[in-house]
Amino acid sequence: MEKLAPLSVDQLYRTCDSELLPFKTTDDLEGYSGFFGQERAIEAMEFGVGMVRPGYNLFVMGTPHTGRFSFAMENLKSAAKRQNKPYDWCYLKNISDTRYPKALKLPAGKGVKLQRDLSKLLNRAITELPAAFENPTYQRQKSTIERDFARLYDAAVEVVERKGREYSIAVYRDAGTIGFTPVAEGQAIDEAVFSALPEEIRDAFNLHISELEELLNEQLTEMPRWRREAADALRYLDRDTARHTLVPLFDEVRTEYSNLSGVNDYLNDVEHDLIRNAGEMVADGIFESKSEAARREFMNDNYGLNLLVDNERTKGAPVVYEAHPSYENLFGRVEYNSEMGAMVTNYRLIRSGALHRANGGYLVIEAEKLLEQPFVYQALKRALKAHEIRIENPASEFTGISTVTLSPEAIDLNVKLVLIGGRDIYYLLQDLDHDFEKMFRVVVDFEEDVPRTDATIRQYARLMSTLANEEKLAPLTREGVARLVEHSSRLAGDQDMLSAHIGELKDLLCEADYRRNSVEDKYIDAHHVDAALAAKERRTGRLAQKIHEGITNETVLIDTDGEAIGKSNGLTVLQVGDVSFGTPARITATVHPGSRGIVDIEREVTLGQPIHSKGVLILSGYLGHRYAKDFPLAISASIAMEQSYGYIDGDSASMAEICTLISALTHIPIKQQFAMTGSINQYGEVQAIGGVNEKIEGFFRLCETRGLTGRQGVIIPQANVRHLMLKQEVVDAVRQGVFSIYSVATVDQALELLMGRDAGKEKADGVFNQRSIGAEVVKRLREMAKAKA
């Protein structure tokens, strides 16, 4: 048996040589522009922005704290500056049907000017219209029309009066009505005297009155026509007066906007409506009864411009970020006022949404927030497909309540949508929405790690200099930068990589500067970074400490010395929020004759998740392939991760499980001073796992608490050696020879370390050499197969 050597100190931690950093402090460095290690994302962003065809919207994909949001905003704003301003958009009153306001597109900056010019025009109109109707010429013409009507009326009544005098009957007018009364000696006969007259005389009077009434009706037969002609004449006079007043005012504005047909069409509509209704407005006292401010508000509310989107001061194309993408915030809304207990609205109460403001440019939304809002995602898809924005109430079709509201004309939409989200959301949408790929053809995928080379280390240093300046922190020494480079490799979980999580780096820099400031040092050095990391670990370490205390006081059973059959120490990582830590876990196995196979107790009680269960199932394949080639594998075994009361996932315990199972099968004890982690395949090859640093440090902490004996150590997969970036106390313990870390490529190598015996090799006839672990396994499996038979 060839003895396996432990890993050297240099393999446990890759230091950053400060000689690679040719500066004293980061003040000596020029700032870093751009985005660290995101060349792929930059190329994709340039393509997405440059491709103007429909459907080339962007999905910026990556984990939080990688700078994906600031990356997207900075790139979009840079591209937008070089593009043309988009149009202004307004809503106008639809005079023919006020429920359907009209949309008007104007060149950038024209909206404010038209709003101002239209307001001035309406203000002049409300000043000059009353004056025109008070003009003596108008009053004289109006009096003539009224006199002509009165003359015809008086002439008709005069004929009746003459006839009445023949019958001694007087005709009188009272409040617009005509009555008849008998007279005698020039005086009207009152009712008492009339009643005293002889019946023959009374009958004669009544007969004559009936005759006069018929005559009056005959004379006034044409009166409706006279009144209609008088009203028409007066209406024509009012409109002619208004026309002479308004046409010069509107012509001035109309000339200035002669090249904008939509504006002139609206000016014509307003002009015609004012001409048609000016007489009634004046007659109703609208202008006289209101204050000047109220008159202006009345005119603007009825004919003014609702400027929905103003791009006068926009530089290039707009870049709009909507933090709360609710339906109304995206698509706009129609507001209401309460008047006399009723909710009323008009085209002036239409409000814009983020889509309106981003029209002609870029709209940025966080995908997770978008999907939280009801109705929004489907409505956004409809808008992008139809290339138009409609202001609607999506809930109305579900409430069953129909209210009178506005239906504004749709606005043309030309926007590039940029969604920012995680990979899980991207692949979920891709899987569930068949339109997603056609609408978001450009994925901007953010790197989480960057190769650690001399060039990238120097770029990283410049990045730290820029972040320190932006956050107004003290400069860093080159030793401080080197320490941050090393920590970045630990975050990446790889000696040859640097983490691209800029947000975490910024937070660490700020806390390191706090530690520096508390001791009044001038620069951020390596020990300030160490202090910041240690302080964060203390703040977030309550749960890890409780678990550690449970092991040290033997509430949780873990051995770190001695030997035991069917027991081993596995290594696990617990993730709670953004905190992860390693802790050992006891794995046990029992074996007896039977045919149930290997039972995963965790799976039986539904605590074992699929990947963990897969790892256990692989054990049967390995046992059969390695040790039972010429006889049936008949075994009943149970494997459990003891004192685990939550869900277990991952296959990183499968190497520990197979070693424990072989120990239980052969009754060869396992050295408890070792803890191990690693997954295996059916051929016994050990595969890499995650969280290797935390796992090693969790077991080391336990051993250190109980007392390092020099025999304790951890067994990891050989493929994980490149991922080692262990804490200094672990590295120091290895350097002093009181703790060891071994890497293995096969299960046999792990067995030899754990059991202190030769794992054995198959001879040409398939038999293992005597006294080897393999020979013991084959012997026990044959015995069980015979017992089963």
C-alpha positions in Angstrom: 0.0 0.0 0.0 1.5 3.3 -1.1 1.0 5.9 1.6 -0.9 9.0 0.4 0.8 12.3 1.3 -1.2 15.2 2.7 -1.5 18.4 0.7 1.2 21.0 1.1 0.7 24.4 2.6 1.0 26.1 -0.8 -1.9 24.0 -2.1 -4.3 25.3 0.6 -4.2 29.0 -0.2 -3.0 31.0 -3.1 -1.5 34.2 -1.9 -1.3 37.4 -4.0 2.3 38.5 -4.3 2.3 42.3 -3.6 5.1 42.6 -6.1 2.4 42.2 -8.8 1.0 45.5 -7.6 3.5 48.3 -8.6 2.2 51.0 -6.4 2.3 52.1 -2.8 -1.4 53.1 -2.4 -4.3 53.1 -4.8 -4.0 56.9 -5.0 -1.2 56.2 -7.5 -3.6 54.4 -9.8 -5.8 55.8 -12.5 -9.5 55.0 -12.2 -11.1 51.9 -13.7 -13.7 52.6 -16.4 -16.0 49.9 -17.7 -17.2 46.7 -16.0 -14.8 44.3 -14.6 -14.6 41.0 -16.5 -17.8 41.4 -18.4 -16.5 41.4 -22.0 -19.2 38.9 -23.1 -22.0 41.1 -21.5 -20.6 44.2 -23.1 -20.6 42.6 -26.6 -24.2 41.4 -26.1 -25.3 44.8 -24.9 -23.7 46.5 -27.9 -25.5 44.1 -30.2 -28.8 44.5 -28.5 -28.7 48.3 -28.5 -27.5 48.5 -32.1 -30.1 46.0 -33.5 -33.2 48.1 -34.2 -35.4 45.4 -35.5 -38.5 44.4 -33.5 -38.1 41.6 -31.0 -34.5 42.4 -30.1 -35.3 43.4 -26.5 -32.7 42.6 -23.9 -32.7 40.4 -20.8 -29.7 41.2 -18.5 -29.1 38.0 -16.7 -27.0 37.4 -13.6 -26.9 37.2 -9.8 -27.4 40.3 -7.6 -24.4 42.3 -6.5 -22.5 41.7 -9.8 -23.3 45.3 -11.0 -25.8 44.2 -13.6 -28.2 47.1 -13.0 -25.6 49.9 -13.1 -24.0 48.1 -16.1 -27.3 48.2 -18.0 -28.1 51.8 -17.1 -24.6 53.1 -17.9 -24.5 51.3 -21.3 -28.0 52.4 -22.2 -27.5 56.0 -21.3 -24.2 56.1 -23.2 -25.9 54.7 -26.3 -29.0 56.9 -25.9 -27.0 60.1 -25.9 -26.0 59.4 -29.5 -29.6 58.9 -30.7 -32.3 61.4 -31.8 -34.9 62.9 -29.4 -38.2 61.1 -29.7 -41.5 62.8 -30.3 -43.7 64.7 -27.8 -47.1 63.2 -27.3 -50.3 65.0 -26.2 -54.0 64.3 -25.9 -56.6 66.6 -27.4 -60.4 66.9 -26.9 -62.4 65.0 -29.4 -65.1 67.6 -30.0 -67.3 65.2 -32.0 -67.2 62.5 -29.2 -65.5 63.5 -25.9 -65.2 59.9 -24.8 -62.5 59.2 -27.3 -59.7 61.8 -26.9 -57.3 62.1 -29.8 -53.6 61.5 -29.6 -51.2 64.0 -31.3 -47.5 63.4 -32.1 -45.2 66.4 -32.3 -41.5 67.0 -32.8 -39.5 67.2 -29.6 -40.1 70.5 -27.8 -43.1 71.5 -29.9 -45.5 70.2 -27.3 -44.6 72.8 -24.7 -44.7 75.5 -27.3 -48.1 74.5 -28.7 -49.4 74.3 -25.1 -48.2 77.8 -24.4 -49.5 79.2 -27.7 -52.9 77.5 -27.4 -53.2 78.8 -23.8 -52.4 82.4 -25.1 -54.9 82.0 -27.9 -57.7 80.8 -25.5 -56.9 83.7 -23.1 -57.3 86.2 -25.9 -60.5 84.6 -27.0 -62.1 84.9 -23.5 -61.1 88.6 -23.5 -62.2 89.5 -27.0 -65.4 87.5 -27.3 -67.4 89.3 -24.5 -66.1 92.6 -25.9 -67.4 91.7 -29.4 -70.8 90.8 -28.1 -70.9 94.1 -26.1 -70.0 96.1 -29.3 -72.8 98.7 -30.3 -72.9 97.3 -33.8 -73.7 93.8 -32.5 -76.2 95.2 -30.0 -77.9 97.3 -32.7 -78.2 94.3 -35.1 -79.5 92.2 -32.2 -82.1 94.8 -31.4 -83.2 95.0 -35.0 -83.8 91.2 -35.1 -85.8 91.4 -31.8 -87.7 94.5 -33.1 -88.6 92.7 -36.4 -90.0 89.8 -34.4 -91.9 92.1 -32.0 -93.3 94.1 -35.0 -94.8 91.0 -36.6 -96.2 90.0 -33.2 -97.6 93.4 -32.5 -99.2 93.6 -35.9 -101.0 90.3 -35.4 -102.3 91.4 -32.0 -103.4 94.8 -33.4 -105.8 93.1 -35.8 -107.4 91.3 -32.8 -107.6 94.5 -30.8 -109.4 96.3 -33.6 -112.0 93.6 -33.8 -112.3 93.5 -30.0 -113.2 97.2 -29.9 -116.1 96.5 -32.2 -117.4 94.0 -29.6 -116.5 96.3 -26.6 -113.9 93.7 -25.6 -110.5 94.8 -24.5 -107.3 92.8 -25.3 -104.6 92.8 -22.6 -101.1 91.3 -22.4 -99.8 89.9 -19.1 -96.4 88.1 -18.7 -96.3 86.9 -22.3 -100.0 85.8 -22.4 -103.0 87.5 -24.1 -106.4 87.8 -22.4 -109.8 89.3 -23.1 -112.2 91.3 -20.9 -115.5 93.1 -21.5 -115.6 96.9 -21.2 -118.3 99.4 -20.5 -117.9 103.1 -20.7 -114.2 102.7 -21.2 -113.8 100.6 -18.0 -113.2 96.8 -17.7 -116.2 95.0 -16.2 -115.2 93.1 -13.1 -116.4 89.6 -12.4 -119.2 90.6 -10.0 -120.7 93.2 -12.4 -120.4 90.7 -15.3 -122.3 88.1 -13.4 -125.1 90.6 -12.7 -125.6 91.2 -16.4 -128.5 89.6 -18.2 -127.8 86.1 -19.5 -128.3 87.2 -23.2 -125.6 89.9 -22.8 -123.2 87.5 -21.0 -123.7 84.9 -23.8 -123.0 87.5 -26.4 -119.8 88.5 -24.7 -118.6 84.9 -24.4 -119.4 84.3 -28.1 -117.4 87.3 -29.1 -114.5 86.3 -27.0 -114.4 82.9 -28.6 -114.5 84.6 -32.0 -111.5 86.8 -30.9 -109.6 83.8 -29.7 -110.0 82.1 -33.0 -108.9 85.2 -34.8 -105.8 85.5 -32.5 -104.9 81.9 -33.3 -105.2 82.7 -37.0 -103.1 85.8 -36.7 -100.4 84.0 -34.7 -100.2 80.9 -36.9 -96.9 82.1 -38.4 -95.4 82.9 -35.0 -93.2 79.7 -34.7 -91.8 80.6 -38.0 -91.1 84.2 -37.0 -89.5 83.0 -33.8 -87.4 80.4 -35.7 -86.3 83.0 -38.2 -85.5 85.4 -35.4 -83.5 82.7 -33.6 -81.7 81.7 -36.8 -80.9 85.3 -37.5 -79.7 85.9 -34.0 -77.6 82.6 -34.1 -76.1 83.7 -37.4 -75.3 87.1 -35.9 -73.7 85.5 -32.9 -71.6 83.1 -35.1 -70.7 85.9 -37.5 -69.6 88.1 -34.7 -67.6 85.3 -33.1 -66.1 84.4 -36.5 -64.9 87.9 -37.1 -63.4 87.9 -33.6 -61.8 84.5 -33.6 -60.6 83.9 -37.2 -57.7 86.5 -37.0 -56.6 85.0 -33.6 -56.6 81.4 -34.9 -55.0 82.4 -38.2 -51.9 83.7 -36.4 -51.4 80.4 -34.7 -52.5 78.3 -37.6 -49.8 79.9 -39.8 -47.1 79.0 -37.4 -48.1 75.3 -37.4 -48.9 75.1 -41.1 -46.6 72.1 -41.5 -48.3 70.1 -38.7 -51.6 68.9 -40.1 -52.7 67.4 -36.8 -52.3 70.8 -35.1 -54.2 72.7 -37.8 -57.0 70.1 -37.7 -57.4 70.6 -34.0 -57.3 74.4 -34.3 -60.0 74.2 -36.9 -62.1 72.0 -34.6 -61.7 74.4 -31.6 -62.4 77.4 -33.8 -65.6 76.0 -35.2 -66.8 74.8 -31.8 -66.1 78.2 -30.2 -67.9 80.0 -33.1 -70.9 77.7 -32.8 -71.2 78.1 -29.0 -69.8 81.6 -28.3 -73.3 83.2 -28.3 -74.7 80.7 -25.8 -71.5 81.0 -23.6 -71.9 84.8 -23.5 -75.7 84.6 -22.9 -75.2 82.1 -20.1 -72.9 84.6 -18.4 -70.0 82.1 -18.4 -67.4 84.9 -19.0 -69.0 87.5 -16.7 -69.8 85.3 -13.8 -66.4 83.8 -13.4 -63.1 85.3 -12.2 -60.3 85.7 -14.7 -58.5 82.6 -13.4 -61.8 80.6 -13.5 -62.4 81.7 -17.1 -58.9 80.5 -18.1 -59.4 77.2 -16.3 -62.7 76.7 -18.1 -61.2 77.4 -21.5 -58.1 75.2 -20.9 -60.2 72.4 -19.5 -62.4 72.4 -22.6 -59.9 73.2 -25.3 -56.4 73.1 -23.8 -53.6 70.7 -24.6 -52.8 67.7 -22.3 -49.1 67.4 -22.7 -48.5 63.7 -21.9 -44.8 63.4 -22.8 -42.5 66.4 -23.1 -39.0 65.7 -24.6 -37.9 69.3 -24.9 -35.1 68.9 -22.4 -34.4 65.3 -23.2 -30.8 64.7 -24.4 -30.9 61.9 -26.9 -33.2 59.0 -26.4 -34.9 58.6 -22.9 -33.7 55.8 -20.6 -36.5 55.2 -18.0 -36.2 52.9 -15.0 -39.6 51.9 -13.5 -39.0 50.7 -9.9 -42.6 49.8 -9.3 -44.0 48.4 -12.6 -47.7 48.3 -11.7 -50.2 48.5 -14.6 -50.9 52.2 -14.1 -47.3 53.1 -13.6 -46.4 51.4 -16.9 -49.4 52.2 -19.2 -50.8 55.4 -17.6 -54.2 56.0 -16.2 -57.3 58.2 -16.4 -57.9 60.2 -13.2 -61.2 61.4 -11.8 -62.5 64.4 -9.9 -65.4 64.3 -7.5 -68.2 66.8 -8.4 -71.4 66.9 -6.4 -70.8 63.3 -5.3 -70.2 62.0 -8.8 -66.8 60.9 -10.3 -66.2 62.8 -13.5 -63.2 62.9 -15.8 -62.0 64.5 -19.1 -59.1 64.2 -21.5 -57.1 66.6 -19.3 -57.0 64.0 -16.6 -55.1 61.4 -18.7 -51.7 60.7 -17.1 -48.7 59.1 -18.7 -47.0 55.9 -17.7 -43.3 54.7 -18.0 -44.0 53.3 -21.5 -45.0 56.8 -22.7 -41.9 58.4 -21.2 -39.6 55.7 -22.5 -41.2 55.8 -26.0 -38.5 56.2 -28.6 -35.8 55.0 -26.1 -35.3 52.3 -23.4 -37.5 51.0 -20.6 -35.6 49.2 -17.8 -37.6 46.9 -15.4 -36.6 44.3 -12.9 -38.1 41.0 -14.0 -39.0 39.8 -10.6 -41.0 43.0 -9.8 -42.7 42.8 -13.2 -43.9 39.3 -12.6 -45.3 40.2 -9.1 -47.8 42.6 -10.7 -51.2 41.2 -12.0 -52.1 41.7 -15.7 -48.8 43.5 -16.5 -46.7 40.9 -18.2 -49.3 39.9 -20.7 -50.3 43.5 -21.3 -46.7 44.4 -21.9 -46.4 41.6 -24.5 -49.5 42.9 -26.3 -48.1 46.4 -26.4 -44.8 45.2 -27.8 -46.5 43.0 -30.4 -49.0 45.7 -31.5 -46.4 48.5 -31.3 -48.9 50.7 -29.5 -49.9 51.9 -26.0 -53.5 51.7 -24.9 -54.7 53.2 -21.6 -57.2 50.8 -20.2 -58.5 49.5 -16.9 -57.5 45.8 -16.9 -59.6 45.0 -13.8 -62.9 46.2 -15.3 -63.6 42.9 -17.1 -63.2 41.0 -13.9 -65.2 43.2 -11.6 -68.4 43.1 -13.5 -69.0 46.8 -12.9 -69.2 49.0 -16.0 -68.4 52.7 -15.5 -68.4 55.5 -18.0 -64.8 56.4 -18.7 -62.5 57.6 -21.5 -61.0 55.5 -24.3 -58.0 57.5 -25.4 -56.6 56.9 -28.8 -53.7 54.4 -28.9 -50.2 55.9 -29.1 -47.5 54.4 -31.4 -44.9 52.5 -29.4 -41.2 52.3 -30.3 -39.3 51.2 -27.3 -36.6 48.7 -26.4 -37.4 46.8 -23.3 -34.6 45.8 -20.9 -35.5 43.2 -18.2 -33.0 42.6 -15.4 -33.3 39.3 -13.5 -31.7 36.1 -12.4 -31.0 33.0 -14.4 -33.9 31.2 -12.7 -36.4 33.8 -13.9 -35.0 33.8 -17.4 -35.2 30.0 -17.9 -38.6 29.9 -16.2 -40.0 32.5 -18.7 -38.2 30.7 -21.6 -39.9 27.4 -20.5 -43.4 28.7 -19.8 -43.9 31.5 -22.3 -43.5 30.5 -26.0 -43.4 34.2 -27.0 -40.5 35.0 -24.7 -37.7 33.9 -27.1 -39.1 35.9 -29.9 -39.5 39.0 -27.8 -36.2 38.8 -25.9 -33.7 37.7 -28.6 -30.7 39.2 -26.8 -29.5 37.8 -23.5 -26.8 39.8 -21.7 -25.3 37.1 -19.5 -23.2 38.4 -16.5 -20.1 36.6 -15.5 -19.8 35.7 -11.8 -16.1 34.9 -11.9 -13.1 36.3 -13.8 -9.8 34.5 -14.4 -7.1 35.5 -12.0 -4.2 36.6 -14.0 -1.6 39.3 -13.5 -3.5 41.6 -15.8 -6.9 41.1 -14.1 -5.3 41.6 -10.7 -4.0 45.0 -11.8 -7.4 45.8 -13.2 -8.9 44.7 -9.9 -6.7 47.1 -8.0 -7.8 50.0 -10.3 -11.4 49.0 -9.6 -10.8 49.2 -5.9 -9.2 52.6 -6.3 -12.3 53.8 -8.3 -14.8 52.3 -5.7 -12.8 53.9 -2.8 -13.0 57.3 -4.5 -16.7 56.9 -5.3 -17.5 56.0 -1.7 -15.1 58.6 -0.3 -13.0 56.0 1.4 -9.3 56.1 2.3 -6.9 54.8 -0.3 -5.7 51.2 0.0 -2.1 50.0 0.5 -0.9 47.3 -1.9 -1.0 44.8 0.9 -4.6 45.7 1.5 -5.3 45.2 -2.2 -3.5 41.9 -2.2 -5.6 40.7 0.8 -8.8 41.7 -1.1 -7.7 39.8 -4.2 -7.2 36.7 -2.0 -10.6 37.1 -0.5 -12.1 37.5 -3.9 -10.7 34.2 -4.9 -12.3 32.7 -1.8 -15.6 34.2 -2.8 -15.2 32.7 -6.2 -14.4 29.4 -4.7 -11.4 28.9 -6.9 -7.7 29.8 -6.7 -7.6 30.7 -10.3 -10.6 33.0 -10.4 -11.7 36.4 -9.0 -15.3 37.1 -7.9 -17.2 39.6 -10.0 -19.6 40.4 -7.2 -18.7 44.1 -7.0 -21.5 44.8 -4.5 -19.9 42.5 -1.9 -16.5 44.1 -2.6 -17.9 47.6 -2.0 -19.5 46.5 1.3 -16.3 45.0 2.5 -14.3 48.1 1.5 -16.7 50.3 3.4 -16.4 48.2 6.6 -12.6 48.0 6.3 -12.6 51.8 6.0 -14.7 51.9 9.2 -12.2 49.7 11.0 -9.3 51.9 9.7 -11.1 55.1 10.9 -11.7 53.6 14.3 -8.0 53.3 14.9 -7.2 56.5 13.0 -4.9 54.9 10.4 -4.3 56.8 7.1 -4.7 53.9 4.7 -6.8 50.7 4.4 -4.4 47.8 5.0 -4.6 44.0 5.1 -5.3 43.9 8.8 -8.3 46.3 8.4 -9.7 43.9 5.8 -9.1 40.9 8.2 -10.8 42.9 11.0 -13.8 43.6 8.8 -14.2 39.9 7.8 -13.8 38.7 11.3 -16.4 41.2 12.6 -18.9 40.2 9.9 -18.4 36.5 10.8 -19.1 37.3 14.5 -22.2 39.2 13.6 -23.6 36.4 11.5 -22.2 33.4 13.4 -24.8 32.8 16.1 -26.3 29.7 14.4 -22.9 28.3 13.6 -21.8 28.8 17.2 -25.0 27.0 18.5 -24.4 24.0 16.3 -20.7 23.9 17.3 -21.7 24.1 21.0 -24.1 21.2 20.4 -21.2 19.1 19.2 -18.7 20.1 21.8 -21.1 19.3 24.7 -22.0 16.0 23.0 -25.6 16.9 22.4 -24.7 16.0 18.8 -22.5 13.0 18.6 -19.3 13.5 16.6 -16.0 11.7 17.3 -12.7 13.2 16.4 -10.5 10.4 17.6 -10.5 6.6 18.0 -12.0 4.0 15.6 -15.6 2.8 15.0 -17.3 0.3 12.7 -20.0 1.6 10.4 -19.5 5.2 11.5 -17.8 8.1 9.8 -17.7 11.9 9.8 -19.2 13.5 6.8 -19.0 17.2 6.0 -22.0 19.5 5.3 -22.6 23.1 4.5 -25.5 25.0 5.9 -26.8 28.1 3.9 -28.9 30.5 5.9 -29.6 33.7 3.9 -26.3 35.0 2.7 -24.4 33.2 5.4 -22.9 29.7 4.9 -20.8 27.6 7.3 -19.6 24.1 7.5 -20.3 21.5 10.1 -19.5 17.8 10.5 -22.3 15.2 10.5 -22.1 11.5 11.6 -23.0 9.0 8.9 -23.9 5.4 10.0 -24.6 2.2 8.1 -25.9 -1.2 9.1 -25.7 -4.4 6.9 -27.4 -7.7 7.1 -28.4 -10.5 4.7 -31.4 -9.8 2.5 -32.5 -8.5 -0.8 -33.8 -5.0 0.1 -30.7 -3.4 -1.3 -29.3 -0.1 0.2 -32.1 1.8 2.0 -31.6 5.6 2.3 -33.4 6.3 5.6 -33.5 10.0 4.7 -35.4 9.3 1.5 -37.8 6.9 3.3 -38.9 9.7 5.6 -38.9 12.2 2.8 -36.1 14.3 4.2 -33.7 13.2 1.5 -33.9 15.4 -1.6 -33.5 13.9 -5.2 -29.8 14.6 -5.6 -28.9 13.0 -2.2 -31.1 10.0 -3.0 -29.3 9.7 -6.4 -26.0 9.6 -4.6 -27.2 6.7 -2.4 -28.5 4.7 -5.3 -25.1 5.0 -7.1 -23.6 3.0 -4.2 -25.4 -0.2 -5.3 -24.0 0.3 -8.8 -20.5 0.7 -7.4 -20.6 -2.3 -5.1 -21.9 -4.5 -7.9 -19.4 -3.3 -10.5 -16.4 -3.4 -8.1 -17.0 -6.5 -5.9 -19.8 -8.7 -7.2 -19.0 -9.3 -10.9 -19.5 -13.1 -10.8 -22.3 -13.5 -8.3 -25.6 -11.7 -7.5 -25.5 -8.8 -5.2 -27.8 -9.7 -2.3 -27.6 -7.2 0.5 -29.9 -5.3 2.9 -28.3 -2.2 4.3 -29.5 1.1 5.9 -27.6 4.4 5.7 -28.5 7.5 7.7 -27.1 10.9 8.4 -27.6 10.9 12.2 -29.3 13.8 14.1 -30.4 15.6 11.0 -33.8 17.1 11.3 -34.2 19.0 8.1 -34.0 18.4 4.4 -30.8 17.0 3.0 -29.7 17.5 -0.5 -26.6 17.1 -2.6 -24.4 14.0 -3.3 -21.3 15.2 -1.5 -21.8 12.6 1.3 -21.7 9.6 -1.1 -18.0 9.0 -0.6 -18.5 8.9 3.1 -21.5 6.7 2.8 -19.8 4.1 0.7 -16.8 4.0 3.0 -19.2 3.6 6.0 -21.1 0.9 4.2 -17.9 -1.1 3.5 -16.9 -0.7 7.1 -20.2 -2.0 8.3 -20.0 -4.8 5.8 -16.4 -5.9 6.6 -16.3 -4.9 10.3 -13.1 -3.0 9.6 -13.2 0.1 11.8 -12.9 3.7 10.4 -10.5 6.2 12.0 -12.7 8.9 13.5 -10.0 11.5 13.4 -10.9 12.0 9.7 -13.9 13.8 8.1 -14.5 13.4 4.5 -16.5 14.9 1.6 -16.9 14.0 -2.0 -19.3 12.4 -4.4 -18.6 9.2 -6.4 -19.7 7.6 -9.6 -20.4 4.0 -10.3 -16.8 3.3 -11.1 -15.5 4.6 -7.7 -14.1 7.9 -9.1 -14.3 10.7 -6.6 -15.9 13.9 -8.0 -15.8 17.5 -6.9 -18.3 19.1 -4.5 -19.1 22.6 -3.4 -18.4 24.5 -0.3 -15.1 22.7 0.3 -13.5 25.6 2.3 -16.4 25.9 4.7 -16.6 22.2 5.2 -12.9 21.9 6.1 -13.0 24.9 8.4 -16.1 23.5 10.2 -14.3 20.2 11.1 -11.1 22.1 12.0 -12.9 24.3 14.4 -14.3 21.3 16.2 -10.9 19.6 16.4 -9.3 22.8 17.6 -11.9 23.2 20.4 -11.3 19.6 21.5 -7.6 19.8 21.1 -5.5 19.1 18.0 -3.8 15.8 18.2 -1.8 15.9 15.0 -3.7 12.9 13.6 -6.8 14.7 12.6 -7.6 15.7 9.1 -10.0 16.0 6.2 -10.3 14.0 3.0 -11.5 15.9 -0.1 -11.8 15.1 -3.8 -8.6 15.7 -5.8 -10.6 17.9 -8.2 -11.4 20.3 -5.3 -7.7 21.2 -4.6 -7.9 24.2 -6.9 -10.8 25.5 -4.9 -9.0 25.7 -1.6 -8.7 29.2 -0.1 -8.7 28.3 3.6 -8.6 30.6 6.5 -5.2 31.5 8.0 -5.7 29.4 11.2 -6.2 26.2 9.1 -3.2 26.9 7.0 -1.1 27.6 10.1 -2.2 24.3 11.7 -1.2 22.4 8.6 2.1 24.2 8.5 2.7 23.2 12.1 1.8 19.5 11.3 -1.1 19.3 13.7 -3.8 19.1 11.0 -3.8 17.4 7.6 -5.8 17.7 4.4 -5.7 14.8 1.9 -7.0 14.7 -1.6 -8.2 11.5 -3.2 -9.2 10.5 -6.7 -10.8 7.1 -5.9 -12.8 5.4 -3.2 -9.9 3.0 -2.7 -7.5 5.8 -1.7 -10.1 7.1 0.9 -10.5 3.6 2.3 -6.8 3.2 2.8 -6.6 6.4 4.7 -9.7 5.7 6.8 -8.9 2.0 7.6 -5.1 1.9 7.4 -5.2 -1.2 5.2 -4.5 -1.9 1.5 -7.6 -1.4 -0.6 -6.5 -4.3 -2.8 -6.2 -4.8 -6.5 -7.9 -7.3 -8.8 -5.7 -10.0 -10.2 -6.0 -11.3 -13.7 -8.6 -13.8 -12.5 -10.6 -11.1 -10.8 -9.6 -12.0 -7.3 -8.4 -9.4 -4.8 -5.1 -9.9 -3.0 -5.3 -11.4 0.4 -6.0 -9.4 3.5 -7.0 -6.4 1.4 -10.2 -4.5 2.0 -11.5 -5.6 -1.4 -11.0 -9.3 -0.5 -13.0 -8.8 2.8 -15.8 -7.1 0.9 -16.0 -9.9 -1.7 -16.0 -12.5 1.0 -18.8 -10.9 2.9 -20.9 -10.3 -0.2 -20.5 -14.0 -1.2 -21.6 -15.1 2.2 -24.7 -12.9 2.0 -25.5 -14.2 -1.5 -25.3 -17.8 -0.2 -27.5 -16.9 2.8 -30.1 -15.4 0.5 -30.0 -18.5 -1.7 
